[in-house]
Amino acid sequence: MRFLRLFPLLTAVLAASHVAGFELTLDPAKQTVTVKKDAPTEVVRYTLNGKDPDFSAGVYLAPIELPEGGTVKAAAFDGNKRVGDVRTQVVPGPGPKNTALVPLTQNRDWKSYDWMIRHHEILALNQPGAIRADVVFLGDSITHFWSGEPKAKRVSGKDSWAKWIAPHHPINLGYGWDRTENVLWRLRHGEIAGLKPKAFVVLIGTNNLSGFNPPAETAEGVAEVCRELRRQVPQAKILLLAILPRQAKPDATRQRVTDTNKLLQSHMLLKSQGPQIADAFLDLTDKLVEADGSILKETMNDYLHPTNKGYEVMGAAIDAQLKAWSL
């Protein structure tokens, strides 16, 4: 009888030991870290910011590239609980100058959706004949929860999407809580491979400004997203949207958005570094903010995410630019 009482505890211990079976391997020549797991079904989450990973950390899906050096911390997870010790691998070098440029996965919006599952859904849509994607939307939750394919559980602008965006045969590559580094990871791991879009619509960066990166770093992260699109699909047009205004009234956060958008505009004028980062830059601030500088809940219900009314403003402006390109 004592053995029977101990059996569930023993089973749990064995299961935990199995889930925790992984090691970190450094390739000094490539400046990459690879996670080797005991079983492919095990879930290992990692961070690059020196903090121990929790459930909001991204799942390891591919070798982690740190050309400037840095620190990888990883741990196994069983559901949303960490199992076993955190393991650390240091990559020689001074460390990243700008974290907005270092690709990695994330899981910050796990209550709304599964980042890894959405990634695989998009990879499935990249297969021949799966979807017609003339226009690819890239961004964070503002894009993710607008509407379109792949479908999201939360949809905030179905009518405006159907009216202004759907006729352009789009695909929605927005992910809630993404920052520029997360978009870079996705672009470099196949999300637009197989697609032959005529245009990209890019709206990213607001989450970088939420205590992670100053305007200069954020703007460079956005610019690198556009450069990556140029490298992979040079024939496609790029419509870069200014980061949307946020907060009920002007404050320090709103100012960081303004400063970043000014830097993005200056990037549009740079010729010495190659092609302009985008073919058009669209700033909708004046159409989303009232004359006194306030933002109405009717336009952006949390002073960050548009309502269908706010998406109407976005949709009409994007539609006009795409039509100007005969798309």
Backbone bond lengths (Angstrom), bond angles and torsions (degrees), N, CA, C in turn:
res aa  C-N    CA-C-N  psi(-1)  N-CA   C-N-CA  omega(-1)  CA-C   N-CA-C  phi
1 M - - - 1.460 - - 1.532 110.67 -
2 R 1.372 116.60 -38.96 1.465 118.93 179.00 1.522 110.05 -60.50
3 F 1.372 116.84 -39.65 1.468 119.95 179.94 1.520 110.19 -63.51
4 L 1.326 117.25 -39.28 1.457 120.31 179.95 1.522 111.04 -63.74
5 R 1.349 115.92 -37.84 1.465 119.22 179.15 1.532 110.90 -68.74
6 L 1.336 116.59 -34.03 1.447 120.45 -178.76 1.513 113.11 -82.04
7 F 1.341 117.36 -16.93 1.461 120.26 -174.39 1.527 113.41 -59.41
8 P 1.348 120.08 -44.92 1.477 118.63 178.08 1.525 112.64 -60.30
9 L 1.343 116.92 -39.90 1.460 120.48 179.16 1.521 110.55 -65.07
10 L 1.347 116.63 -42.63 1.453 120.86 179.28 1.517 110.66 -63.13
11 T 1.322 116.88 -41.26 1.464 121.42 179.04 1.524 110.62 -61.64
12 A 1.338 116.48 -42.80 1.468 120.67 -179.36 1.528 110.45 -63.96
13 V 1.341 116.60 -40.62 1.458 120.36 -179.55 1.519 110.79 -64.79
14 L 1.333 116.42 -43.85 1.460 120.57 179.27 1.519 111.11 -63.45
15 A 1.341 116.01 -41.07 1.460 120.07 179.47 1.517 110.32 -63.43
16 A 1.339 116.22 -42.86 1.461 120.33 -179.82 1.518 110.57 -63.61
17 S 1.333 117.71 -40.23 1.453 120.81 179.69 1.514 110.41 -63.57
18 H 1.330 116.29 -38.58 1.464 120.10 -179.42 1.524 110.73 -67.50
19 V 1.341 117.04 -45.03 1.458 120.33 -178.25 1.521 110.74 -61.97
20 A 1.339 116.33 -33.57 1.460 120.01 -174.50 1.524 113.04 -81.99
21 G 1.321 118.54 5.81 1.455 120.94 -174.71 1.517 113.74 -81.06
22 F 1.328 117.68 93.70 1.462 121.86 176.10 1.525 109.01 -157.28
23 E 1.327 115.26 162.42 1.456 120.14 175.38 1.526 109.27 -142.35
24 L 1.321 115.52 156.36 1.456 122.28 178.34 1.525 109.00 -102.48
25 T 1.328 115.77 132.29 1.458 120.96 -178.57 1.518 109.82 -123.40
26 L 1.315 116.49 127.32 1.463 122.40 -179.51 1.523 110.47 -96.86
27 D 1.330 115.98 133.25 1.459 122.15 169.60 1.526 106.76 -107.00
28 P 1.342 118.94 98.09 1.473 121.32 -174.49 1.524 113.06 -61.30
29 A 1.329 116.77 -33.32 1.460 119.58 -177.61 1.530 111.36 -67.31
30 K 1.326 116.06 -38.80 1.463 120.59 -177.79 1.523 112.93 -96.03
31 Q 1.339 116.75 -7.71 1.461 121.41 -176.75 1.536 110.55 57.03
32 T 1.329 115.67 43.91 1.460 120.73 179.60 1.526 110.21 -123.39
33 V 1.343 114.06 154.11 1.459 121.28 175.17 1.521 108.05 -120.15
34 T 1.324 115.66 129.90 1.457 121.58 178.88 1.519 109.58 -114.14
35 V 1.325 115.74 138.04 1.459 121.30 174.99 1.520 107.91 -96.70
36 K 1.309 116.12 121.75 1.459 121.52 175.61 1.523 108.61 -105.39
37 K 1.335 114.83 117.22 1.460 120.58 -174.75 1.525 110.42 -104.82
38 D 1.335 115.27 152.44 1.457 120.07 176.65 1.524 111.58 -65.07
39 A 1.324 115.52 -34.13 1.468 120.32 -178.75 1.521 108.35 -141.54
40 P 1.336 117.86 142.16 1.475 120.07 -177.50 1.518 113.96 -63.63
41 T 1.322 117.66 -19.46 1.463 120.95 -178.48 1.525 112.84 -82.48
42 E 1.308 117.66 -10.93 1.456 120.07 -179.73 1.524 110.76 -69.16
43 V 1.316 116.27 146.81 1.459 122.11 -178.49 1.524 109.52 -108.68
44 V 1.324 115.28 120.61 1.459 121.28 177.13 1.525 107.72 -119.34
45 R 1.312 116.63 126.59 1.461 122.38 177.90 1.525 109.20 -108.71
46 Y 1.338 116.09 150.72 1.457 119.02 -173.83 1.521 111.57 -142.67
47 T 1.318 115.56 159.73 1.469 122.62 175.46 1.525 109.03 -132.48
48 L 1.335 114.60 160.08 1.464 121.38 176.60 1.529 111.57 -122.70
49 N 1.327 116.44 5.44 1.470 120.48 -175.19 1.519 113.14 -104.30
50 G 1.319 117.02 12.12 1.462 120.37 177.96 1.516 114.67 87.26
51 K 1.339 117.92 -7.86 1.463 121.17 -179.64 1.529 110.38 -90.90
52 D 1.335 115.35 149.50 1.456 119.01 175.14 1.529 109.80 -65.97
53 P 1.319 118.29 136.61 1.469 119.50 -178.67 1.518 112.77 -67.28
54 D 1.329 115.88 138.68 1.455 121.72 169.24 1.524 106.84 -119.77
55 F 1.330 117.16 -166.52 1.464 119.75 -173.71 1.523 112.69 -68.33
56 S 1.335 117.61 -15.76 1.463 120.19 177.91 1.523 112.37 -81.50
57 A 1.335 117.23 -9.13 1.459 120.78 179.47 1.523 110.07 -75.99
58 G 1.315 115.79 150.43 1.451 120.49 -177.74 1.516 112.71 -72.06
59 V 1.341 115.02 154.81 1.462 121.88 177.18 1.529 109.38 -79.00
60 Y 1.332 116.44 140.24 1.461 120.13 174.30 1.518 108.64 -70.86
61 L 1.336 116.84 124.32 1.456 122.23 -179.70 1.528 112.74 -127.52
62 A 1.327 117.81 -17.21 1.461 121.83 -176.90 1.525 108.63 -160.19
63 P 1.332 118.10 161.45 1.471 120.17 178.28 1.525 112.14 -51.31
64 I 1.319 115.57 138.70 1.465 122.67 -176.65 1.522 108.80 -91.01
65 E 1.329 116.26 122.17 1.463 121.32 -175.74 1.529 110.22 -99.27
66 L 1.333 115.17 123.59 1.462 121.21 178.53 1.529 108.56 -133.65
67 P 1.327 117.82 74.31 1.472 120.69 -176.14 1.522 113.85 -62.79
68 E 1.329 117.49 -24.03 1.467 121.15 178.06 1.522 112.20 -96.57
69 G 1.328 116.29 3.77 1.453 120.93 -176.10 1.514 111.33 88.13
70 G 1.325 115.40 175.28 1.459 119.85 -179.40 1.516 110.81 151.85
71 T 1.316 115.68 -170.29 1.461 122.00 -177.21 1.516 110.44 -127.72
72 V 1.318 116.36 127.17 1.463 122.37 175.07 1.525 107.94 -103.69
73 K 1.321 115.69 127.10 1.458 120.75 171.50 1.520 107.64 -116.80
74 A 1.331 116.99 132.10 1.459 120.76 -175.23 1.524 110.47 -137.84
75 A 1.332 115.07 151.94 1.460 121.15 177.58 1.518 109.01 -151.83
76 A 1.317 115.21 151.13 1.466 121.05 176.44 1.520 109.54 -83.85
77 F 1.334 114.94 149.45 1.461 120.61 -179.61 1.517 110.37 -131.66
78 D 1.318 113.97 139.62 1.456 122.38 171.38 1.522 105.98 -113.77
79 G 1.328 117.09 102.21 1.457 120.28 -170.58 1.519 108.36 67.11
80 N 1.346 116.13 -128.38 1.471 118.53 -179.97 1.523 112.68 -99.95
81 K 1.321 116.53 13.41 1.464 120.34 -178.42 1.527 110.63 -110.33
82 R 1.316 114.90 133.67 1.454 119.98 176.64 1.516 110.29 -71.60
83 V 1.319 115.96 139.86 1.463 121.54 -179.07 1.527 108.68 -122.67
84 G 1.307 117.44 124.09 1.455 120.04 178.02 1.517 112.71 82.49
85 D 1.315 114.47 -170.76 1.466 121.17 -174.82 1.526 111.83 -84.64
86 V 1.337 114.70 158.30 1.459 121.24 171.54 1.521 107.66 -81.30
87 R 1.320 115.34 133.86 1.462 119.72 179.24 1.525 109.10 -110.95
88 T 1.317 115.42 145.15 1.465 121.29 -173.19 1.518 111.08 -124.60
89 Q 1.321 115.94 137.98 1.463 121.70 173.83 1.521 108.72 -132.90
90 V 1.312 116.65 120.91 1.459 122.33 178.41 1.524 108.76 -93.08
91 V 1.324 115.76 131.20 1.458 122.08 175.10 1.522 107.01 -102.17
92 P 1.339 118.70 123.19 1.473 120.96 -175.81 1.527 112.35 -56.87
93 G 1.306 115.52 140.81 1.452 121.17 178.63 1.508 110.96 138.94
94 P 1.324 117.45 169.81 1.466 121.41 -177.45 1.511 113.82 -71.79
95 G 1.322 117.07 -17.73 1.463 120.37 -176.41 1.515 110.64 99.89
96 P 1.327 116.87 161.66 1.464 120.62 -176.68 1.523 112.55 -63.05
97 K 1.331 116.01 135.24 1.470 119.99 174.43 1.520 110.16 -75.32
98 N 1.329 116.26 -29.38 1.463 121.26 -176.39 1.518 108.78 -142.76
99 T 1.332 117.25 107.23 1.463 121.02 -177.75 1.525 112.65 -65.95
100 A 1.334 117.76 -18.38 1.462 120.92 178.77 1.518 111.72 -67.93
101 L 1.349 116.69 -10.39 1.462 121.79 -178.64 1.524 112.77 -106.23
102 V 1.329 118.89 -0.34 1.463 122.16 -174.21 1.528 109.40 -101.89
103 P 1.327 118.39 105.53 1.469 120.98 -174.66 1.522 112.58 -61.14
104 L 1.324 116.12 135.82 1.457 121.62 172.29 1.520 109.56 -160.98
105 T 1.319 115.29 164.21 1.455 121.60 178.78 1.533 109.23 -87.48
106 Q 1.327 116.98 173.40 1.470 120.31 178.38 1.516 109.89 -154.45
107 N 1.329 116.09 166.53 1.467 122.05 177.93 1.529 109.91 -147.51
108 R 1.342 116.62 31.54 1.473 120.25 -172.73 1.521 113.09 -67.17
109 D 1.323 117.22 -27.63 1.471 119.99 -176.69 1.527 111.44 -104.04
110 W 1.338 116.29 38.04 1.456 120.96 -171.92 1.528 114.04 -62.36
111 K 1.333 117.26 -22.19 1.458 118.78 178.51 1.534 112.07 -71.78
112 S 1.328 116.67 -21.41 1.461 121.26 -178.25 1.525 113.24 -97.64
113 Y 1.324 116.84 -33.77 1.463 119.82 -177.25 1.520 108.98 -166.71
114 D 1.344 116.08 169.25 1.457 122.40 178.28 1.523 108.52 -102.97
115 W 1.330 117.40 113.82 1.468 122.97 -176.12 1.523 111.14 -58.00
116 M 1.327 117.11 -45.77 1.460 121.20 -177.10 1.531 111.10 -65.47
117 I 1.324 116.64 -42.00 1.464 119.60 178.96 1.515 110.57 -63.03
118 R 1.344 117.17 -42.07 1.471 119.63 178.96 1.533 110.45 -62.77
119 H 1.310 116.91 -39.04 1.464 120.13 177.51 1.527 110.66 -58.12
120 H 1.309 116.47 -45.41 1.470 119.72 -178.92 1.529 111.50 -70.78
121 E 1.323 117.65 -32.27 1.466 120.18 174.99 1.523 111.04 -62.19
122 I 1.336 115.65 -40.46 1.464 119.65 -179.73 1.522 110.75 -70.62
123 L 1.329 117.25 -38.58 1.459 119.30 176.30 1.527 110.82 -60.66
124 A 1.325 116.92 -35.48 1.463 120.44 178.52 1.528 111.14 -67.02
125 L 1.339 116.65 -34.96 1.461 120.22 179.35 1.530 112.14 -73.52
126 N 1.326 117.14 -13.82 1.461 120.71 178.66 1.521 112.59 -79.37
127 Q 1.317 117.17 -8.62 1.456 120.17 -177.71 1.527 110.91 -71.21
128 P 1.328 117.73 149.86 1.466 121.27 -178.20 1.529 112.26 -53.52
129 G 1.324 115.13 128.27 1.454 120.83 177.54 1.512 115.75 81.33
130 A 1.340 117.89 -0.48 1.465 120.45 -176.41 1.518 112.09 -73.34
131 I 1.330 117.54 -40.89 1.455 120.53 -177.51 1.532 109.20 -158.45
132 R 1.312 115.88 148.84 1.453 120.34 171.87 1.522 107.87 -91.85
133 A 1.311 116.52 116.42 1.464 120.77 -175.69 1.522 109.05 -123.48
134 D 1.332 116.36 83.48 1.461 120.57 177.76 1.520 111.54 -76.10
135 V 1.339 115.51 -30.78 1.465 120.94 179.85 1.528 108.21 -129.41
136 V 1.330 115.97 126.70 1.465 121.64 -179.64 1.522 108.88 -107.61
137 F 1.341 116.29 123.00 1.461 122.41 176.82 1.529 108.20 -95.42
138 L 1.335 116.33 128.85 1.461 122.28 179.13 1.520 109.13 -122.25
139 G 1.337 116.32 132.55 1.457 117.18 179.04 1.508 113.58 174.49
140 D 1.331 114.26 -157.75 1.455 122.39 -178.00 1.525 109.55 -107.47
141 S 1.342 117.51 -147.04 1.467 120.51 -176.29 1.521 112.87 -64.60
142 I 1.327 117.63 -28.16 1.463 120.04 179.78 1.519 109.80 -61.24
143 T 1.333 116.18 -38.17 1.463 120.87 175.62 1.519 111.25 -81.26
144 H 1.326 116.68 -46.68 1.461 122.83 -175.88 1.529 111.92 -51.69
145 F 1.325 116.47 -48.30 1.461 120.38 -171.89 1.527 113.06 -94.15
146 W 1.336 116.71 15.40 1.472 119.45 174.73 1.524 108.29 -72.59
147 S 1.319 117.41 -67.38 1.463 122.91 174.93 1.518 108.09 172.25
148 G 1.330 117.38 -168.38 1.450 121.31 175.38 1.513 114.10 92.35
149 E 1.332 115.24 -176.34 1.461 123.24 -179.16 1.530 110.45 -100.06
150 P 1.365 117.47 144.44 1.454 125.92 -4.54 1.524 111.23 -71.65
151 K 1.308 116.46 144.95 1.453 122.03 -172.36 1.526 111.65 -62.64
152 A 1.311 115.49 142.03 1.465 122.14 175.39 1.529 109.15 -106.17
153 K 1.330 116.68 154.29 1.456 120.38 176.80 1.525 110.88 -66.74
154 R 1.316 115.65 -34.53 1.464 121.32 -179.68 1.530 108.56 -106.40
155 V 1.318 116.43 126.11 1.464 121.82 179.12 1.521 108.41 -129.90
156 S 1.337 116.96 124.76 1.461 120.78 -174.32 1.519 114.01 -112.63
157 G 1.334 117.22 -10.45 1.462 118.50 -176.77 1.512 113.32 -142.52
158 K 1.322 116.66 45.08 1.465 121.63 -175.31 1.523 112.26 -57.09
159 D 1.332 117.09 -45.01 1.478 120.28 -175.86 1.527 111.55 -66.68
160 S 1.326 116.72 -45.55 1.460 119.65 -179.09 1.527 111.27 -66.99
161 W 1.330 117.01 -35.83 1.468 120.37 176.81 1.525 110.08 -63.32
162 A 1.328 116.15 -46.70 1.462 120.06 -179.37 1.528 111.53 -61.92
163 K 1.317 116.08 -36.52 1.469 121.10 -176.71 1.524 112.89 -75.60
164 W 1.342 116.61 -47.19 1.454 120.08 -170.11 1.524 114.75 -104.16
165 I 1.323 117.39 -31.20 1.461 120.42 -169.30 1.526 112.95 -104.44
166 A 1.320 117.43 -45.18 1.463 120.96 -175.58 1.531 113.82 -53.15
167 P 1.343 120.11 -37.81 1.470 119.48 179.43 1.526 114.18 -60.98
168 H 1.338 117.83 -16.42 1.465 121.04 -179.27 1.534 112.26 -91.03
169 H 1.324 117.26 7.01 1.470 123.06 178.84 1.534 110.84 56.12
170 P 1.351 116.34 67.49 1.468 120.64 -175.29 1.521 113.48 -93.44
171 I 1.310 114.87 167.98 1.458 123.00 164.46 1.520 106.01 -132.50
172 N 1.332 116.79 141.64 1.454 122.23 -173.04 1.527 110.38 -103.68
173 L 1.331 116.64 106.34 1.459 121.87 177.68 1.528 110.81 -105.33
174 G 1.323 115.95 39.11 1.451 120.90 173.74 1.522 110.23 -88.72
175 Y 1.338 116.44 143.78 1.471 122.53 178.15 1.525 108.54 -132.74
176 G 1.325 116.52 126.48 1.446 120.36 177.71 1.518 112.25 -55.28
177 W 1.320 116.06 133.25 1.470 126.06 177.18 1.522 113.94 70.61
178 D 1.326 118.26 11.76 1.461 119.00 177.80 1.524 111.08 -68.57
179 R 1.323 114.21 147.41 1.454 122.49 169.78 1.530 107.36 -115.87
180 T 1.318 117.65 176.59 1.465 119.67 -176.47 1.520 111.65 -58.14
181 E 1.328 117.89 -38.22 1.461 120.38 -178.49 1.523 112.20 -64.64
182 N 1.326 116.97 -30.49 1.466 120.52 177.72 1.521 111.19 -73.72
183 V 1.334 116.73 -38.40 1.464 120.46 175.75 1.524 109.78 -64.15
184 L 1.331 117.43 -41.37 1.460 120.27 178.17 1.524 111.13 -60.96
185 W 1.319 117.23 -41.19 1.468 119.40 177.42 1.525 109.88 -60.09
186 R 1.308 116.53 -45.83 1.470 119.96 -177.42 1.528 111.51 -63.79
187 L 1.329 116.26 -43.27 1.459 119.57 -179.52 1.526 111.53 -64.39
188 R 1.334 116.76 -34.40 1.462 120.33 -177.84 1.520 113.01 -87.96
189 H 1.334 115.88 3.34 1.460 120.05 177.55 1.533 110.88 -128.58
190 G 1.323 114.84 40.28 1.451 120.29 162.07 1.506 119.71 93.15
191 E 1.343 118.95 4.37 1.464 117.13 -172.66 1.527 114.17 -71.48
192 I 1.332 118.25 -22.32 1.461 118.13 175.96 1.531 111.04 -112.69
193 A 1.320 116.22 3.36 1.462 119.67 175.48 1.527 108.79 -65.45
194 G 1.319 116.58 133.45 1.462 120.06 -179.34 1.506 113.47 91.36
195 L 1.332 117.59 -18.67 1.461 120.87 176.46 1.531 109.70 -86.97
196 K 1.310 115.53 150.71 1.469 120.46 177.63 1.526 109.28 -129.88
197 P 1.336 116.36 63.95 1.471 119.53 -175.87 1.520 112.40 -71.72
198 K 1.323 113.74 154.76 1.453 120.32 174.04 1.526 110.75 -90.24
199 A 1.336 115.95 -20.32 1.470 119.49 -178.99 1.520 110.61 -156.80
200 F 1.330 114.69 153.86 1.460 122.89 171.21 1.525 108.15 -116.66
201 V 1.331 116.00 143.77 1.461 121.96 171.83 1.521 106.41 -118.28
202 V 1.327 116.74 117.41 1.466 121.98 -172.27 1.521 110.35 -114.39
203 L 1.337 115.74 126.47 1.467 122.35 174.27 1.522 107.61 -140.70
204 I 1.307 117.11 100.83 1.467 121.18 -175.36 1.524 108.71 -151.47
205 G 1.322 116.61 157.25 1.457 120.90 173.81 1.511 115.75 124.61
206 T 1.336 117.73 -22.88 1.468 117.93 -175.48 1.523 111.94 -63.10
207 N 1.341 118.11 -33.61 1.463 120.22 -179.83 1.525 112.19 -74.05
208 N 1.332 117.46 -25.86 1.469 119.69 174.11 1.518 110.96 -64.64
209 L 1.335 115.93 -32.67 1.465 120.67 -177.05 1.526 113.03 -79.51
210 S 1.334 116.78 -6.14 1.464 120.51 -178.84 1.529 110.80 -84.34
211 G 1.321 115.95 56.83 1.457 120.69 175.43 1.513 115.29 87.69
212 F 1.333 118.55 9.41 1.456 120.92 -177.06 1.527 112.66 -109.37
213 N 1.334 116.82 -47.33 1.467 120.55 -176.62 1.518 110.21 -134.72
214 P 1.326 118.19 140.46 1.467 121.07 173.94 1.531 109.57 -73.01
215 P 1.334 117.28 171.01 1.467 120.51 -177.14 1.517 114.90 -53.46
216 A 1.334 118.97 -43.09 1.465 120.68 -176.96 1.523 111.24 -62.68
217 E 1.334 117.44 -43.14 1.464 120.83 178.69 1.517 111.04 -67.83
218 T 1.322 116.32 -41.37 1.460 120.18 -179.94 1.524 111.15 -63.15
219 A 1.325 116.47 -45.43 1.467 120.45 179.50 1.521 110.99 -60.78
220 E 1.319 117.08 -38.92 1.461 119.72 178.95 1.532 110.49 -68.01
221 G 1.336 116.86 -35.18 1.457 120.13 176.02 1.519 111.64 -63.91
222 V 1.331 116.97 -43.63 1.469 121.22 177.63 1.521 109.86 -62.99
223 A 1.324 116.43 -43.60 1.464 120.71 179.60 1.524 111.15 -60.96
224 E 1.334 116.58 -38.94 1.466 119.52 -179.67 1.529 111.22 -68.36
225 V 1.324 117.59 -34.34 1.473 120.28 174.09 1.523 109.56 -58.40
226 C 1.327 116.38 -45.94 1.466 120.27 179.75 1.521 111.45 -65.28
227 R 1.331 116.90 -39.81 1.463 119.88 178.41 1.527 110.91 -63.37
228 E 1.328 116.39 -38.16 1.465 119.71 178.59 1.522 110.80 -63.81
229 L 1.319 116.72 -38.99 1.463 120.30 175.69 1.525 110.67 -62.51
230 R 1.322 116.80 -42.00 1.465 121.23 177.68 1.527 110.84 -59.85
231 R 1.331 115.73 -43.08 1.464 119.55 -178.20 1.523 111.41 -63.64
232 Q 1.326 116.17 -40.15 1.458 119.29 -173.82 1.519 113.34 -86.37
233 V 1.328 117.56 -36.85 1.465 121.08 -177.80 1.531 108.54 -134.23
234 P 1.317 118.00 71.63 1.468 120.85 -172.44 1.516 114.47 -63.05
235 Q 1.331 117.59 -22.73 1.460 119.20 -177.25 1.528 113.48 -82.22
236 A 1.331 118.05 -12.00 1.462 121.27 -176.52 1.529 111.58 -83.15
237 K 1.322 115.72 146.65 1.457 121.52 172.95 1.526 109.18 -75.73
238 I 1.335 115.98 152.19 1.463 120.75 175.54 1.520 108.55 -124.43
239 L 1.322 115.18 121.49 1.463 121.94 172.75 1.524 107.09 -104.24
240 L 1.314 116.16 111.83 1.460 121.56 179.94 1.519 109.07 -98.63
241 L 1.329 116.02 121.04 1.463 120.83 176.78 1.523 109.57 -90.40
242 A 1.314 116.30 136.34 1.460 120.15 171.98 1.527 109.02 -60.98
243 I 1.314 116.44 146.05 1.467 120.25 175.90 1.525 108.21 -57.41
244 L 1.318 116.19 132.87 1.460 120.15 -175.38 1.529 111.17 -68.97
245 P 1.327 116.67 147.66 1.476 119.79 175.87 1.520 109.96 -62.87
246 R 1.307 116.96 153.62 1.461 121.24 179.34 1.523 110.10 -144.92
247 Q 1.313 116.10 168.12 1.465 125.00 -175.73 1.530 110.37 79.14
248 A 1.332 115.89 145.91 1.466 120.88 -176.28 1.517 112.28 -61.00
249 K 1.333 116.48 -37.58 1.464 121.67 -179.76 1.530 108.90 -136.69
250 P 1.324 117.55 161.14 1.466 119.81 179.73 1.526 111.85 -55.20
251 D 1.316 116.42 132.70 1.456 121.80 177.51 1.526 107.91 -154.26
252 A 1.334 117.12 -168.25 1.466 120.80 -176.68 1.529 111.37 -63.76
253 T 1.329 116.58 -37.05 1.465 119.76 178.98 1.521 110.90 -65.12
254 R 1.335 116.21 -45.35 1.464 120.11 177.55 1.527 110.51 -60.36
255 Q 1.339 116.96 -37.50 1.457 120.45 -179.33 1.531 110.98 -65.59
256 R 1.336 116.77 -37.33 1.468 119.16 177.57 1.522 110.77 -62.68
257 V 1.323 116.24 -38.27 1.465 120.25 176.31 1.526 109.94 -61.99
258 T 1.342 116.12 -48.21 1.467 121.07 179.49 1.521 111.44 -58.36
259 D 1.333 116.48 -45.35 1.462 120.88 -179.35 1.526 111.31 -62.95
260 T 1.328 116.59 -40.16 1.468 120.25 179.42 1.524 110.80 -65.62
261 N 1.321 116.17 -41.87 1.463 119.24 179.84 1.531 111.84 -64.20
262 K 1.329 116.85 -35.53 1.467 119.41 176.26 1.527 110.80 -63.92
263 L 1.317 116.36 -38.49 1.455 120.18 178.02 1.527 110.91 -67.32
264 L 1.323 116.50 -38.25 1.464 119.75 177.79 1.527 110.39 -64.64
265 Q 1.318 116.31 -39.07 1.464 119.29 176.41 1.526 110.95 -62.42
266 S 1.322 116.89 -38.16 1.459 119.41 178.83 1.525 110.85 -67.68
267 H 1.341 117.05 -34.45 1.461 120.99 175.29 1.528 110.56 -60.36
268 M 1.319 116.88 -34.10 1.457 120.80 -179.66 1.522 111.48 -64.66
269 L 1.332 116.78 -21.19 1.462 120.83 -176.23 1.524 112.66 -95.58
270 L 1.358 116.37 -9.65 1.462 119.91 -176.01 1.522 110.68 -76.68
271 K 1.309 116.37 125.32 1.456 121.36 177.92 1.531 110.89 -110.43
272 S 1.337 116.61 -22.60 1.459 120.76 -173.71 1.520 112.51 -66.79
273 Q 1.344 117.39 -24.63 1.462 120.97 -177.65 1.528 112.12 -95.25
274 G 1.322 117.89 15.03 1.456 120.36 -179.70 1.510 110.72 107.61
275 P 1.340 116.65 -159.55 1.463 120.26 -178.02 1.529 111.71 -59.13
276 Q 1.317 116.33 152.09 1.460 119.90 174.75 1.525 109.24 -57.32
277 I 1.320 115.94 148.67 1.466 118.96 -175.82 1.520 111.85 -66.24
278 A 1.330 118.86 -21.37 1.460 121.71 179.57 1.526 109.39 -149.43
279 D 1.314 115.20 160.45 1.463 120.45 178.40 1.520 111.99 -86.96
280 A 1.337 116.08 -20.35 1.462 120.80 176.35 1.517 108.63 -153.47
281 F 1.329 115.62 146.34 1.465 122.77 178.87 1.521 107.27 -123.11
282 L 1.316 115.96 125.43 1.462 121.03 -173.18 1.521 109.86 -122.16
283 D 1.323 116.58 114.21 1.462 122.31 179.27 1.525 108.64 -107.30
284 L 1.329 116.70 114.04 1.463 122.27 -175.40 1.525 112.55 -100.52
285 T 1.319 116.84 11.16 1.463 120.70 -175.17 1.527 112.18 -53.03
286 D 1.314 117.41 -48.93 1.468 121.04 -175.56 1.527 112.45 -64.07
287 K 1.330 116.62 -22.91 1.461 119.90 -179.48 1.520 112.70 -90.08
288 L 1.336 116.24 -11.26 1.464 120.35 -178.69 1.527 112.18 -109.39
289 V 1.329 117.13 -13.88 1.461 122.49 -177.30 1.524 109.50 -111.09
290 E 1.324 116.15 139.90 1.466 121.36 179.15 1.532 111.08 -74.59
291 A 1.313 116.26 168.93 1.468 121.11 -177.15 1.527 112.44 -59.21
292 D 1.333 117.04 -30.55 1.468 120.20 -179.20 1.533 112.57 -87.80
293 G 1.331 116.47 5.71 1.461 120.43 178.51 1.515 114.61 91.48
294 S 1.316 117.94 -4.63 1.457 120.96 -178.10 1.528 111.19 -83.29
295 I 1.319 115.41 160.31 1.460 122.34 173.06 1.527 107.28 -114.49
296 L 1.301 117.28 131.68 1.459 121.92 -179.46 1.526 110.92 -86.72
297 K 1.335 116.04 144.65 1.463 120.13 176.23 1.526 110.94 -62.44
298 E 1.330 116.92 -26.09 1.457 120.01 178.62 1.523 111.51 -67.48
299 T 1.328 116.20 -20.76 1.460 121.48 -179.21 1.525 111.62 -98.40
300 M 1.333 115.58 -44.20 1.468 121.61 178.00 1.523 106.41 -138.37
301 N 1.314 116.40 104.09 1.468 119.68 -165.98 1.527 113.94 -64.90
302 D 1.334 118.26 -25.85 1.462 120.92 175.57 1.522 110.85 -116.76
303 Y 1.332 115.56 18.98 1.460 123.09 -179.22 1.533 112.07 62.89
304 L 1.326 115.16 25.04 1.459 122.50 176.90 1.522 110.99 -145.56
305 H 1.354 116.14 -51.23 1.461 120.60 -178.34 1.528 110.57 -96.41
306 P 1.322 117.67 130.07 1.465 119.96 -179.55 1.524 112.44 -66.33
307 T 1.308 115.59 148.83 1.457 122.33 165.32 1.523 106.59 -83.10
308 N 1.324 116.92 -177.71 1.470 117.70 176.98 1.529 110.48 -60.96
309 K 1.341 116.51 -30.75 1.466 119.84 176.77 1.527 110.41 -64.07
310 G 1.325 116.79 -44.05 1.454 120.35 177.58 1.518 111.83 -65.82
311 Y 1.328 115.60 -39.47 1.464 119.36 177.68 1.530 111.28 -66.63
312 E 1.329 117.37 -28.70 1.466 119.95 174.80 1.529 110.25 -59.39
313 V 1.333 115.75 -43.68 1.467 120.52 178.57 1.523 109.95 -61.19
314 M 1.333 115.80 -47.19 1.454 120.12 -179.97 1.521 111.41 -63.52
315 G 1.321 115.74 -47.01 1.457 120.73 -176.28 1.514 112.81 -60.85
316 A 1.333 116.31 -44.89 1.466 120.09 -179.22 1.523 111.26 -62.28
317 A 1.339 116.68 -41.19 1.460 120.60 -178.30 1.528 111.33 -70.06
318 I 1.325 116.75 -41.40 1.464 120.27 178.68 1.527 110.27 -66.03
319 D 1.320 116.19 -43.56 1.465 121.06 178.18 1.528 110.98 -57.57
320 A 1.318 116.57 -43.34 1.469 120.70 -179.45 1.525 111.46 -61.92
321 Q 1.339 116.65 -42.34 1.467 119.29 -179.50 1.528 111.05 -69.04
322 L 1.324 117.29 -41.79 1.471 119.65 179.31 1.525 110.53 -63.33
323 K 1.312 116.72 -38.95 1.467 119.60 177.79 1.533 110.70 -68.07
324 A 1.320 116.88 -33.16 1.474 119.83 176.27 1.523 111.25 -63.10
325 W 1.329 116.28 -26.02 1.461 121.99 175.63 1.532 111.43 -92.43
326 S 1.338 115.55 8.16 1.483 121.55 -179.12 1.519 112.35 62.57
327 L 1.336 115.71 35.53 1.478 120.67 178.71 1.521 110.42 -107.35
